[in-house]
Amino acid sequence: MIPFPRQARRKYPPYAARVVAIRRTADDRTLTILTGSGAMHEAECRYHDDLGRLDEFGQIRPQTLWAALPYERNPSGYEWDFCAGLDVAIVTFGTPETDISLLHLAGVVLAASAAHVVVRLAARIEILRRDDGGAVWRMH
């Protein structure tokens, strides 16, 4: 008998699994998504900075919620359900992604039920949110 193949689940972007773990015990409502050519370097620096913060039980006590999107990667290739209910800021380090890529990331994060998404484009800042009917509202 041949078993049914398991449905392949998309993986989280780098450092997002820690967000899932932190959200179980913390009530932080803001998430930063690091993008751009320097995103992975910044993520590594933040991770090592968080390792220096331990609580009284020896557990890592992170300062903020954040995850990284590797440079020039399609955000649709990752699972973003960990963003549900959070206010998300998309921040660029190094060479920025294109405006189209940043807006695509914002749309994917909103589709994953993020509350609000703030993204800085080349010429303006966009604030996006999805209303109860599913329509996306943009303010810039």
Number of C-alpha atoms within 10 A of each C-alpha: 3 4 5 6 6 6 6 6 8 11 12 18 17 16 18 21 13 15 18 15 11 17 13 8 8 12 8 13 15 18 20 19 24 24 27 22 18 17 23 20 15 17 20 13 12 16 16 10 12 15 13 11 13 12 10 7 7 8 10 14 16 20 11 14 21 22 24 24 24 18 19 13 13 12 19 13 11 16 17 22 16 20 25 17 15 20 19 26 19 22 18 21 16 13 12 20 19 13 14 10 15 21 20 15 22 26 19 18 25 26 18 16 19 25 20 22 25 21 22 18 18 10 7 8 12 15 16 22 22 18 11 7 6 11 9 13 11 12 9 10
